[in-house]
Amino acid sequence: MVITVKLIGILRHAAGAGELILDHKGTISMKELMGELTRKLPALTRSLIDTQPEDPAPNALIFVNGREISILNGLNTIVKDGTEVVLVPVVHGG
């Protein structure tokens, strides 16, 4: 199964690429996919995962086939063959 992951902004810089093609056997949840991404590209960990409480969602908006995961099944959203995932960093300022 092939999954396309598009990285925007600082995530692109951290990964060294704007797009990743992942080959995975069977289906995978977004939570599992985020774990796989950070294992393969540790430079993404700081940008994707809030170390308190280690939840991958707070530091990025996650879109699956153009739909934000909060309107799907959150991190339990199942990713299938041909899915496009887009990760957009959340920018905070003050």
N, C-alpha and C positions, 0 to 999 in steps of 0.2 A: 504494500500500500504506500502511495506517495502523498506526502503532505507538503504544501508550500507554506513557508513562514516568511512573511515580509516584516522587516524591521525598520522603524522610523526613528529619525533623530539620533539621540545619544545611543540608542540600542544598536543602530547601524554601525556607529563608530566602535562600540564595545565588541561587536561580533566581527568587525572587519569586512562585513558584507551587508548588502541591503536585502538579500533574499537567500534563504536556505531551503534546500530540498531534503526532506527527511524520508527515509525509506523505513517503514515499520511493519512488522507482521501483525495482522489482526487489527482490531479497533483499539483506541486509546482515549482516555479522558483528557481534558485540558489540564487537569492537575498533574497527571502522569507526563503529559507532553512538556509542561513547564519544568518538571524535574529532569527530564531527559535533556532539554535544552541547556539547563544550567550545569548538568554533569559534563556535557560535550563542550560547552563554552563557558567556563567558570567566570569569565569577564562579564557575563550577563547577570550573574547572581546579584550583585550589588544594585543593579538597575531594575531588576524584576522582583526580587524578593525582599519584603520588609522583614528584617531579622527579628522583629518583635511583633507578631507571633509567628514568623516564617510562613506567611501567606503570600502566594505569588501575585494576587490581584491588586493590592493597594498601589503599587508603583507603576502600573501599566493598564491602559485600556486594552481589552482583548476582544478582537472581532473574529468571528468564525463565519466565513462566506458572507461577509458584509453586515453581520448582525452582532451587536455587542452581547457578550455572554450573559449579562444579567437578565436579558429578556429570553434567554434560552434556559439552560440548566446550570448556569454558573460554572464553577470549575469542574462540575460533573458532566458537562457537555461532552458528548462522545464525538470524536473526530474520526472521519472515515476516509477512504481512498478518494483522492482528488480534492480534498478540503484545502481551502486557503485560509490561513490564520494571519492576522495582521496585529502586531504589537506596537502600541503607541505609548511612549512614556508620558507620565503625568508630571507636569512641571509645577513646582510650588515656588511661591515668591512672597515677599513680605515687605 
